[in-house]
Amino acid sequence: MRIYNSLTDKKEEFKPICDGKITMYVCGPTVYNYVHIGNMRPVITFDMIYNYFKYLGYDVKYASNFTDINEKISASAKELGISEREVADKFIKAYMEDVYSYNCGDIDYRPRVIEHLDDIFDFIKKLIEKGYAYEVDGDVYFRVEKVKEYGILSNQDINELKSGIRKEVDEKKESPLDFALWRKTTDIEQFDSPWGKGIPGWHTECVTMIDSLFKGKIDIHGGGIDLKFPHHENEIAQSLAYNNHTIANYWMHNGHINLDGEKMSKSLGNFILARDFIKKYSANVIRIALFKTHYRLPINFNDDLFNESKTIDEKINNVLKQANLYININNLKIDKGIRIDEFENIMNDDFNTPNAISYLLELVKKLNLEIRNKGNDIDKLTSYILVICDIFGLKYDMKKFSNEEIDLYNNWIEARDNKDFDKADMYRNELIEKNIL
């Protein structure tokens, strides 16, 4: 398997730190509002990657956080007239509803910042002790220029970054590049710390939670391309200072979702809430639309994309419905543990889902022919399609028929063969009602 590593800007052979095991962390939402469809791209992308690794037989530990302490949460609390904790709880619940409605499965860890405050304190203390951080009037800053590798992820030169900064507002900093690990607060939510009341800096939250959960370097750190700088760069800087490593061996970033050719974002005001978008298109259609483009590339949302994806979804659904009928009537078995060499060859090239979707459609075509010809590979081809659909998070109804439903189908065939069209129509209508035909 080869994965494109954002840290080295090239595809590399994937070698996990421990044989047969994978550790993975993906930055999650700041829970101050409902998420938009652009926020769902990393969720869906890494859900697929998680599923694929498990299909390959890896023992995967996957974490994605909630940023539940933040100025935006305090602003939302004032606007809604409730506490910050109530805001966080409200939008965590809403986010998880969106996650499940988009066919994303459960993961291993969903840490919240508020659960890791003591870890954050210890992390910052050690950075101060090592000379990488300093406290000024209740704020704690990270000395960026002390990390000679700064810019390793985003390929930015530290001197160019300094020259590009306008007049520095915060004169307490030793350098305009330094970022806050702890911020003193007065009129918003605040927590007691060794440096006074305040809240943690965003950039120190994820790196601390990774260190706390995984106790060392992880295999994969992921997120949207917009997090590459400064968030992920600043995470790496802290980890180099604290642990002398870059947090993860492989850094993976998914591309933006564009709406009318412009990046979708709340700050620009051009976004569609995930909970609204799912009312227009099914989870299957949205996921197919995303997987038709490679995860690293931007996607421009338009009607053509979703009409094409809807057609693909209908083709898969129709053939699986026919196959499920044949499998039930003939008492065949589905093998969800089957391995698919050609599919693996495609996916092992940096999760090439566009080609995998094309391969899936080839299987659909083959299965249609096999059903028409009553061939011997209906169960095998159906198993292939269902395994791929499980990895992609595409859900189709493959129910097991009851004895009564099988009898009903056989009665319909018998009535049709006997040209008893009234009975045949009656049985057929019942089968359609039960979603068998």
C-alpha positions as CSV (number, residue, x, y, z in Angstrom):
1,M,0.0,0.0,0.0
2,R,1.2,3.5,-0.9
3,I,-0.2,6.6,0.8
4,Y,0.4,10.3,-0.1
5,N,2.2,11.8,2.9
6,S,1.7,15.6,3.2
7,L,4.8,15.7,5.4
8,T,7.0,14.6,2.6
9,D,4.8,15.7,-0.4
10,K,5.0,12.3,-2.0
11,K,3.5,8.8,-2.0
12,E,5.2,6.4,0.3
13,E,4.9,2.8,1.1
14,F,2.7,2.5,4.2
15,K,4.5,0.7,7.1
16,P,2.6,0.9,10.4
17,I,4.7,1.4,13.6
18,C,3.5,-1.9,15.0
19,D,2.8,-4.9,12.6
20,G,-0.9,-5.5,12.2
21,K,-1.9,-2.3,14.2
22,I,-2.7,1.2,13.1
23,T,-3.2,4.3,15.2
24,M,-5.1,7.2,13.6
25,Y,-6.3,10.7,14.7
26,V,-8.4,13.1,12.7
27,C,-9.2,16.7,13.9
28,G,-12.9,17.0,14.8
29,P,-15.3,19.9,15.0
30,T,-15.5,23.0,17.2
31,V,-19.0,22.4,18.6
32,Y,-20.6,25.9,18.5
33,N,-23.0,25.4,15.7
34,Y,-24.3,22.8,13.2
35,V,-21.7,21.4,10.8
36,H,-21.9,22.1,7.1
37,I,-21.5,19.6,4.3
38,G,-17.8,20.6,3.8
39,N,-17.1,19.6,7.4
40,M,-18.4,16.1,6.6
41,R,-15.8,15.4,3.9
42,P,-13.0,14.4,6.4
43,V,-15.6,12.5,8.4
44,I,-16.7,10.4,5.5
45,T,-13.2,10.1,4.0
46,F,-11.6,8.8,7.1
47,D,-14.6,6.6,7.9
48,M,-13.9,4.9,4.5
49,I,-10.2,4.7,5.3
50,Y,-10.9,3.2,8.8
51,N,-13.3,0.6,7.2
52,Y,-10.7,-0.3,4.5
53,F,-7.9,-0.8,7.1
54,K,-10.2,-3.1,9.1
55,Y,-11.1,-5.0,5.9
56,L,-7.4,-5.6,5.4
57,G,-7.2,-7.1,8.8
58,Y,-5.6,-4.4,10.8
59,D,-6.3,-3.7,14.5
60,V,-7.2,0.0,14.1
61,K,-7.5,2.6,16.9
62,Y,-9.1,5.7,15.6
63,A,-9.7,8.9,17.5
64,S,-11.4,12.2,16.5
65,N,-11.9,15.0,19.0
66,F,-14.5,17.6,20.0
67,T,-13.1,21.1,20.5
68,D,-15.6,22.0,23.3
69,I,-13.7,25.0,24.8
70,N,-13.4,28.0,22.5
71,E,-14.4,31.6,22.1
72,K,-16.9,30.7,19.4
73,I,-18.7,28.5,21.9
74,S,-18.9,31.4,24.3
75,A,-20.3,33.7,21.6
76,S,-22.9,31.0,20.7
77,A,-23.8,30.7,24.4
78,K,-24.5,34.4,24.7
79,E,-26.5,34.4,21.5
80,L,-28.6,31.3,22.6
81,G,-28.9,32.4,26.2
82,I,-27.5,29.2,27.6
83,S,-24.1,28.1,29.1
84,E,-21.0,27.1,27.2
85,R,-21.4,23.5,28.4
86,E,-25.0,23.4,27.2
87,V,-23.9,24.7,23.8
88,A,-21.1,22.1,23.5
89,D,-23.5,19.3,24.6
90,K,-26.2,20.5,22.2
91,F,-23.9,20.6,19.1
92,I,-22.0,17.4,20.0
93,K,-25.4,15.6,20.0
94,A,-26.3,17.3,16.7
95,Y,-23.0,16.4,15.2
96,M,-23.3,12.7,16.1
97,E,-26.8,12.7,14.6
98,D,-25.2,14.0,11.3
99,V,-22.4,11.4,11.5
100,Y,-24.9,8.5,11.7
101,S,-27.3,10.0,9.1
102,Y,-24.3,10.0,6.7
103,N,-23.7,6.3,7.3
104,C,-20.5,6.8,9.3
105,G,-19.8,4.2,11.9
106,D,-18.6,4.3,15.5
107,I,-14.9,4.9,16.2
108,D,-12.7,4.1,19.1
109,Y,-12.2,7.5,20.8
110,R,-14.0,10.8,20.8
111,P,-12.1,12.9,23.4
112,R,-13.3,16.3,24.6
113,V,-10.9,19.1,25.5
114,I,-12.6,19.6,28.9
115,E,-11.7,16.0,29.8
116,H,-8.0,16.7,29.2
117,L,-7.4,19.9,31.0
118,D,-4.9,18.4,33.4
119,D,-3.0,16.8,30.5
120,I,-2.9,20.2,28.8
121,F,-1.5,21.8,32.0
122,D,1.2,19.1,32.3
123,F,2.0,19.5,28.6
124,I,2.4,23.3,28.8
125,K,4.4,23.0,32.1
126,K,7.0,20.8,30.4
127,L,7.3,23.1,27.4
128,I,8.0,26.0,29.7
129,E,10.6,23.9,31.6
130,K,12.3,23.0,28.3
131,G,12.4,26.7,27.3
132,Y,9.9,26.3,24.4
133,A,7.1,28.3,26.1
134,Y,6.9,31.4,28.3
135,E,4.2,33.0,30.5
136,V,3.3,36.7,30.3
137,D,0.5,38.1,32.5
138,G,-1.6,34.9,32.5
139,D,-1.0,34.0,28.9
140,V,1.4,31.3,27.8
141,Y,3.1,31.4,24.3
142,F,5.1,29.0,22.3
143,R,8.5,30.1,21.0
144,V,8.1,29.2,17.3
145,E,11.6,30.3,16.3
146,K,13.2,27.8,18.7
147,V,11.9,24.9,16.5
148,K,14.3,24.9,13.6
149,E,12.1,22.5,11.6
150,Y,9.1,25.0,11.8
151,G,7.4,25.0,8.4
152,I,8.2,21.3,7.7
153,L,4.6,20.4,6.9
154,S,3.4,23.5,5.0
155,N,6.8,24.2,3.3
156,Q,6.9,27.7,4.6
157,D,10.1,29.6,5.4
158,I,10.0,31.1,8.9
159,N,11.7,34.4,7.7
160,E,9.1,34.8,5.0
161,L,6.4,34.2,7.5
162,K,7.8,36.9,9.8
163,S,8.1,39.4,6.9
164,G,4.6,38.8,5.9
165,I,3.1,39.7,9.3
166,R,1.8,43.3,9.7
167,K,2.1,45.4,12.9
168,E,1.8,43.0,15.8
169,V,-1.2,43.7,18.0
170,D,-0.1,41.6,21.0
171,E,3.1,43.2,22.2
172,K,3.4,40.6,25.0
173,K,4.8,38.1,22.5
174,E,8.6,37.8,22.1
175,S,7.9,37.2,18.4
176,P,4.9,37.8,16.2
177,L,5.0,34.1,15.1
178,D,4.5,32.8,18.7
179,F,1.1,31.3,19.3
180,A,-0.9,30.9,22.5
181,L,-0.9,27.6,24.5
182,W,-3.0,29.2,27.3
183,R,-5.1,32.4,27.1
184,K,-6.3,34.5,30.0
185,T,-10.0,35.2,29.8
186,T,-12.3,37.5,31.7
187,D,-15.7,37.9,29.9
188,I,-16.0,34.4,28.6
189,E,-15.8,30.9,30.0
190,Q,-12.7,30.4,32.1
191,F,-10.9,27.5,33.9
192,D,-8.4,27.6,36.7
193,S,-4.8,26.9,35.6
194,P,-1.3,27.3,37.0
195,W,-1.2,30.6,35.2
196,G,-4.6,31.9,36.2
197,K,-8.1,31.7,34.8
198,G,-8.4,31.1,31.1
199,I,-8.8,28.6,28.3
200,P,-6.4,26.5,26.3
201,G,-5.1,27.5,22.9
202,W,-6.6,25.6,20.0
203,H,-3.2,24.4,18.7
204,T,-2.2,22.7,21.9
205,E,-5.5,20.8,22.4
206,C,-5.1,18.1,19.7
207,V,-1.4,17.4,20.2
208,T,-2.1,16.9,24.0
209,M,-5.0,14.6,23.4
210,I,-3.0,12.5,21.0
211,D,-0.2,12.3,23.5
212,S,-2.6,11.3,26.2
213,L,-4.5,8.7,24.2
214,F,-1.7,7.0,22.3
215,K,1.3,7.6,24.5
216,G,3.7,8.1,21.6
217,K,3.9,8.6,17.9
218,I,0.9,7.5,15.8
219,D,0.7,6.2,12.3
220,I,-1.7,8.7,10.7
221,H,-2.9,12.2,11.5
222,G,-5.6,13.5,9.2
223,G,-7.9,16.4,8.5
224,G,-9.0,19.0,6.0
225,I,-6.4,20.8,3.9
226,D,-7.4,24.1,5.6
227,L,-5.9,22.7,8.8
228,K,-2.4,22.1,7.3
229,F,-1.3,25.6,8.3
230,P,-1.2,26.9,11.0
231,H,-3.0,24.2,13.1
232,H,-1.2,21.1,12.0
233,E,2.1,22.9,11.6
234,N,1.8,24.2,15.2
235,E,0.9,20.8,16.5
236,I,4.1,19.4,14.9
237,A,6.1,22.2,16.4
238,Q,4.9,21.4,19.9
239,S,5.4,17.7,19.5
240,L,9.0,18.3,18.2
241,A,9.6,20.4,21.3
242,Y,7.9,18.0,23.7
243,N,8.6,14.5,22.2
244,N,11.2,15.1,19.5
245,H,8.9,13.7,16.8
246,T,6.3,14.9,14.2
247,I,3.3,13.2,16.0
248,A,2.6,10.9,13.0
249,N,4.5,9.1,10.4
250,Y,1.9,9.9,7.7
251,W,-0.1,13.2,7.5
252,M,-3.2,13.0,5.3
253,H,-5.3,16.0,4.1
254,N,-8.5,15.9,2.1
255,G,-9.4,18.7,-0.3
256,H,-12.1,21.4,0.0
257,I,-15.7,21.2,-1.1
258,N,-16.4,24.1,-3.4
259,L,-19.9,25.6,-3.9
260,D,-20.2,27.5,-7.2
261,G,-16.4,27.4,-7.5
262,E,-15.7,28.9,-4.1
263,K,-14.6,27.1,-1.0
264,M,-17.5,26.3,1.3
265,S,-17.1,27.9,4.7
266,K,-19.1,29.5,7.4
267,S,-16.9,32.6,7.4
268,L,-17.7,33.2,3.7
269,G,-21.4,32.6,4.3
270,N,-21.6,30.1,1.4
271,F,-22.4,26.8,3.0
272,I,-25.1,24.1,3.3
273,L,-25.7,22.5,6.7
274,A,-25.2,18.8,6.7
275,R,-28.6,18.2,8.3
276,D,-30.3,20.1,5.4
277,F,-28.3,18.5,2.6
278,I,-29.2,15.0,3.7
279,K,-32.9,15.9,3.2
280,K,-32.1,16.6,-0.5
281,Y,-29.9,13.6,-1.2
282,S,-29.5,10.2,0.5
283,A,-26.3,9.3,2.4
284,N,-25.5,6.8,-0.4
285,V,-25.7,9.4,-3.1
286,I,-23.6,11.9,-1.2
287,R,-20.9,9.4,-0.3
288,I,-20.7,8.2,-4.0
289,A,-20.4,11.8,-5.1
290,L,-17.5,12.3,-2.7
291,F,-15.8,9.1,-3.7
292,K,-16.0,9.9,-7.4
293,T,-13.3,12.5,-6.7
294,H,-10.0,11.5,-5.1
295,Y,-9.9,12.6,-1.5
296,R,-7.0,14.9,-2.0
297,L,-8.6,16.9,-4.7
298,P,-11.3,19.7,-4.4
299,I,-14.8,18.9,-5.3
300,N,-17.2,21.3,-7.0
301,F,-20.8,20.5,-5.9
302,N,-23.3,20.8,-8.7
303,D,-26.5,19.0,-9.9
304,D,-24.7,17.0,-12.5
305,L,-22.4,15.4,-9.9
306,F,-25.4,14.3,-7.8
307,N,-27.5,13.2,-10.7
308,E,-24.7,10.9,-11.8
309,S,-24.2,9.6,-8.3
310,K,-28.0,9.0,-7.9
311,T,-27.9,6.9,-11.1
312,I,-25.0,4.9,-9.7
313,D,-26.8,4.3,-6.4
314,E,-30.0,3.1,-8.3
315,K,-27.9,0.7,-10.4
316,I,-26.3,-0.8,-7.3
317,N,-29.7,-1.0,-5.5
318,N,-31.5,-2.6,-8.4
319,V,-29.0,-5.3,-9.0
320,L,-28.7,-6.1,-5.3
321,K,-32.4,-6.4,-5.0
322,Q,-32.5,-8.9,-7.9
323,A,-29.5,-10.8,-6.4
324,N,-31.0,-10.9,-3.0
325,L,-34.2,-12.4,-4.4
326,Y,-32.2,-15.1,-6.2
327,I,-30.0,-15.8,-3.2
328,N,-32.9,-16.2,-0.9
329,I,-34.9,-18.4,-3.2
330,N,-31.9,-20.6,-4.0
331,N,-30.6,-20.7,-0.4
332,L,-27.2,-19.3,-1.3
333,K,-24.8,-17.7,1.1
334,I,-23.1,-14.2,1.2
335,D,-19.4,-14.2,2.2
336,K,-18.6,-10.8,3.9
337,G,-15.1,-12.1,4.7
338,I,-14.1,-12.5,1.1
339,R,-11.0,-10.6,-0.2
340,I,-11.0,-8.9,-3.6
341,D,-7.6,-8.6,-5.2
342,E,-8.4,-6.2,-8.0
343,F,-10.2,-3.9,-5.6
344,E,-7.2,-3.9,-3.2
345,N,-4.8,-3.1,-6.1
346,I,-6.9,0.0,-6.8
347,M,-7.4,1.1,-3.2
348,N,-3.7,0.4,-2.2
349,D,-2.8,3.3,-4.5
350,D,-3.5,6.1,-2.0
351,F,-7.2,5.1,-1.7
352,N,-8.1,5.6,-5.3
353,T,-11.9,5.7,-4.9
354,P,-12.7,7.1,-8.3
355,N,-11.2,3.9,-9.9
356,A,-12.8,1.8,-7.2
357,I,-16.2,3.2,-8.1
358,S,-15.6,2.3,-11.8
359,Y,-14.6,-1.2,-10.7
360,L,-17.8,-1.4,-8.6
361,L,-19.9,-0.5,-11.6
362,E,-18.1,-3.3,-13.6
363,L,-19.1,-5.8,-10.9
364,V,-22.7,-4.5,-11.1
365,K,-22.7,-5.0,-14.9
366,K,-21.3,-8.6,-14.4
367,L,-23.9,-9.4,-11.8
368,N,-26.7,-8.2,-14.0
369,L,-25.5,-10.6,-16.8
370,E,-25.0,-13.4,-14.3
371,I,-28.6,-13.0,-12.9
372,R,-30.0,-12.9,-16.5
373,N,-28.2,-16.0,-17.4
374,K,-28.8,-17.7,-14.0
375,G,-25.0,-18.3,-13.7
376,N,-22.9,-19.8,-11.0
377,D,-21.2,-16.6,-9.7
378,I,-24.3,-14.7,-8.4
379,D,-23.4,-15.3,-4.7
380,K,-19.7,-14.4,-5.3
381,L,-20.3,-11.3,-7.3
382,T,-22.9,-10.2,-4.7
383,S,-20.4,-10.7,-1.9
384,Y,-17.8,-8.6,-3.8
385,I,-20.3,-5.7,-4.2
386,L,-21.5,-5.9,-0.6
387,V,-18.0,-5.9,0.8
388,I,-17.0,-2.8,-1.2
389,C,-20.3,-1.1,-0.3
390,D,-19.6,-1.8,3.4
391,I,-16.1,-0.2,3.1
392,F,-17.7,2.8,1.3
393,G,-20.5,3.1,3.8
394,L,-23.2,2.4,1.2
395,K,-26.2,0.8,2.7
396,Y,-28.7,-1.5,0.9
397,D,-31.5,-3.7,2.1
398,M,-30.4,-7.3,1.9
399,K,-32.9,-8.9,4.2
400,K,-33.3,-12.6,4.8
401,F,-36.7,-13.8,3.5
402,S,-39.0,-15.6,5.8
403,N,-40.5,-19.0,4.9
404,E,-43.8,-17.3,4.2
405,E,-42.2,-14.8,1.8
406,I,-40.4,-17.6,0.0
407,D,-43.8,-19.4,-0.3
408,L,-45.4,-16.2,-1.6
409,Y,-42.8,-15.9,-4.3
410,N,-43.1,-19.6,-5.3
411,N,-47.0,-19.1,-5.4
412,W,-46.5,-16.2,-7.7
413,I,-44.2,-18.2,-10.1
414,E,-46.7,-21.1,-10.1
415,A,-49.7,-18.8,-10.8
416,R,-47.8,-17.1,-13.6
417,D,-46.7,-20.4,-15.1
418,N,-50.3,-21.6,-14.9
419,K,-51.5,-18.4,-16.6
420,D,-53.7,-17.7,-13.6
421,F,-53.1,-14.0,-14.1
422,D,-55.5,-12.8,-11.3
423,K,-53.7,-14.8,-8.7
424,A,-50.3,-13.9,-10.2
425,D,-51.2,-10.2,-10.0
426,M,-52.3,-10.5,-6.4
427,Y,-49.2,-12.3,-5.4
428,R,-47.0,-9.9,-7.3
429,N,-48.6,-6.9,-5.6
430,E,-47.9,-8.5,-2.2
431,L,-44.3,-9.1,-3.2
432,I,-43.9,-5.4,-4.3
433,E,-45.5,-4.3,-1.0
434,K,-42.9,-6.3,0.9
435,N,-40.1,-4.8,-1.2
436,I,-39.2,-8.2,-2.6
437,L,-39.8,-7.3,-6.2
